[in-house]
Amino acid sequence: MSIRLAALIALVLMVGMDGWLLSLRCESSPPIDWPRLGFAMALQVAVVCTALIIDHVYSGENAFFKRKVSLCILIAAALSFILVRQPLLLSDTTIKKFYPSGSYRCPGVPQFWRGGV
């Protein structure tokens, strides 16, 4: 897999996950924690930009190196889900740990996210 293809897949994966999380919000959802969400989204953009920079700088590397970098990019994209989920849906649990968030009452929100509640 080329690094550019991995960057494209990572971008689609992140946009899809962010869109799904946004669709889970309802009236009982807490306000969005904009500074933390902005930071998380900046990290998502950084993952894709870093992938493209690595592809440009190391274009002559062997296939093993490219596969390893591509896998790291896809893992970073998947892990960014955690960074976006908290400020977008569960910002009321940030200060009060194990607080039953208002987002848990929204339709479609997985119940296993409840943690210690």
C-alpha positions in Angstrom: 0.0 0.0 0.0 1.4 3.4 -0.9 1.6 6.1 1.7 -0.6 8.4 -0.3 -3.3 5.7 -0.4 -3.0 5.2 3.3 -3.3 9.0 3.8 -6.5 9.0 1.7 -7.9 6.1 3.6 -7.0 7.7 6.9 -8.8 11.0 5.8 -11.9 9.1 4.8 -11.8 7.1 8.0 -11.5 10.2 10.2 -14.2 12.2 8.3 -16.5 9.2 8.5 -16.0 8.7 12.2 -16.3 12.4 13.0 -19.5 12.6 10.9 -20.9 9.5 12.7 -20.1 11.1 16.1 -21.7 14.3 15.1 -24.9 12.5 14.0 -25.2 11.0 17.5 -25.7 14.4 19.2 -29.2 15.2 20.4 -31.0 17.7 22.8 -29.6 16.0 25.9 -26.0 16.2 24.6 -23.7 18.6 26.5 -22.2 21.6 24.8 -19.2 20.8 22.6 -15.8 21.5 24.2 -14.5 23.6 21.3 -10.9 24.0 22.4 -10.4 20.3 22.9 -12.3 19.4 19.7 -10.1 21.9 17.8 -7.0 20.3 19.1 -8.2 16.8 18.2 -9.1 17.9 14.7 -5.8 19.6 14.3 -4.1 16.3 15.2 -6.2 14.6 12.6 -5.1 17.1 10.0 -1.5 16.6 11.2 -1.7 12.9 10.7 -2.7 13.3 7.0 -0.2 16.1 6.4 2.7 14.1 8.0 1.8 11.2 5.8 2.0 13.3 2.7 5.3 14.9 3.8 6.8 11.4 4.5 5.7 10.3 1.1 7.4 13.2 -0.5 10.6 13.0 1.4 11.0 9.2 1.3 9.6 8.5 -2.1 12.5 6.3 -3.0 12.3 3.9 0.0 11.5 0.2 -0.2 8.1 -1.4 0.0 8.6 -2.6 3.6 9.2 0.9 4.8 6.1 2.2 3.0 4.0 -0.6 4.4 5.2 0.1 7.9 4.5 3.9 7.6 1.1 3.2 6.0 0.1 1.0 8.9 1.2 3.7 11.4 -0.9 6.3 9.6 -4.0 4.1 9.7 -3.5 3.3 13.4 -3.1 7.0 14.2 -6.3 7.7 12.2 -8.2 5.1 14.1 -6.9 6.3 17.5 -7.9 9.8 16.8 -11.5 8.7 17.3 -11.0 8.7 21.0 -9.7 12.3 20.9 -12.8 13.5 19.0 -15.4 11.5 20.8 -14.8 13.0 24.3 -15.1 16.8 23.4 -17.9 16.2 20.9 -20.2 14.0 22.9 -19.0 13.5 26.4 -17.6 16.9 27.5 -19.8 16.8 30.6 -17.8 13.8 31.9 -14.4 15.6 31.6 -14.4 17.2 35.1 -16.8 14.9 36.8 -15.4 11.4 36.2 -18.0 8.6 35.8 -20.7 11.2 35.4 -23.7 9.9 33.5 -23.4 12.1 30.4 -26.5 13.5 28.7 -25.3 12.0 25.4 -25.9 8.5 26.8 -29.6 9.2 26.4 -29.3 10.0 22.7 -30.5 7.3 20.3 -27.7 5.3 18.7 -25.0 6.1 21.3 -23.3 2.7 22.3 -24.1 1.8 25.9 -20.7 0.3 26.5 -19.2 3.9 26.5 -20.7 4.4 29.9 -17.5 3.3 31.7 -17.9 3.2 35.4 -21.5 4.4 35.5 
